[in-house]
Amino acid sequence: MIAPRLRAAAARLGDLLVPPACVACGRPVAAPHGLCADCWPGLWPIDEPACPKTGRPLAHDLAEVELETIPALLADPPWTELRAAVLFNDVSRTIVHDLKFHDRPWAGRFMAHHLRRRCAEWLDEEALLTPVPLHRARLWRRRFNQSATLARLMAKGRRARLAPEVLVRSRATRPQTELGRRERLRNVTGAFAVAEGWRPLLAGRDVILIDDVLTTGATASACAEALLEAGAASVRVAVFALAAGEAALHI
């Protein structure tokens, strides 16, 4: 009982010292880890109905947005289901980059909150929760894996088991931002493997693969194939943002 009270007191003290700010633009807001009134309309949450395979929203207000991501590249992706919390746009790009390139923890908490909401029932099942891994050289340069941060925050207090070391990046690859759609698929083919010792634990298990953004689907596809080849019963993909149209090639 004492520890939660101390954490709450520390949070209140932190709010006094550093007032809550919008996670997208930095303007003052009433509560931490939220958006201001100007930025909130720019966030495009995805809810049901959505395509279970591609994550594309089917609701009328979002269905008219140009969406040509996975189907343009993967006619039959290897995962069972894919869910995204939001569409990738200027607001979500700022939040993703704040976590990915600037190591700002409030961005990660915001992203995990919305992804937990989108995938709530998945997290209450006895599945393995694993992030898309970085190659050790890139991890050394960046100092942390943003997908692992999301997976850790999502697993907190849920039945799903955090398993951050299941997948490894077995070889370095070119940055996907330098490549076209089909080049991206070739770039990551065979680049992922299940870590030594995890195969017996993976056999027959359902896996939830976590990433920050899904662009063409090439990386998620390569990861899912490695997991299934190692004996996983199924793979579901959970990403914070789903890129649409040409945005998928400029992230």
Phi, psi and omega in degrees: 000329184289317183301312178300324179293321178295319178297319179295319179295320178296322179295319179295319178296319178298322179293328178288318182285319179233094184304147180303141181229153176300131183289347180261318186240347177088000178290153179298140176226168184287323184232151181290157174064035179230185179248153176282172182296333179281323184275331185303315179297340180278350176272129183250087180294148176253126176231177175291146004278143176214153179293124183293334182272323185253345183079359183296131178291142179250355177297146188301322186288339179250342185294339181276351176293141181296115183231100175224079184253263187297312186302333180290340184242319186241105180289329182220079183298150188283349180279161179281319183206151178228134176229140175236146181281321184216165169276147179282122178210195184299318182292309181292329176300315180301317182293315179299316182291328177298323177282311190291319187249343184240001175053046179264110190297329181296330176294318178297319179295320178297312181297315181295322179301313182287328178286325175297319178298318183290329186242031188305313184290332176298319186286346178269006177257162181275069179250164173268132181252114185226140181272159168294125185277158170261152171292147186302328179292318179288325177297321179296320180289319185273339177080344178201163178252114183298327179291324176293323176299314178298316181299318180296316180293324180290326184283342186300119177077012181245164181287330180301138184267126177287125180225075188287349185252012181296311183261144172232152175268106190284344176209152178288147179231159175293149174304131182297335181295343179275355193240157173279181186302303185288330176295326179297319180296316179294325183298324185254358178299124180075010183274352183238149178211158175279133184297149179304132179094346182269343184303313179299325180284336183277336187303122177076005182266150171274137183238138173250115182267128185249135173211165181280315183223141170251122182257270179271348182090000184295314181294314180298323179296315180296321178294314181299319180296320178295319180293316180293320178298329181276358174114002177298142180288322180200160176229128171245146185247130177236120180231150178291312186233140177251119181280149183232143174058220183291344177300334182294343182253008184224048181246000000 
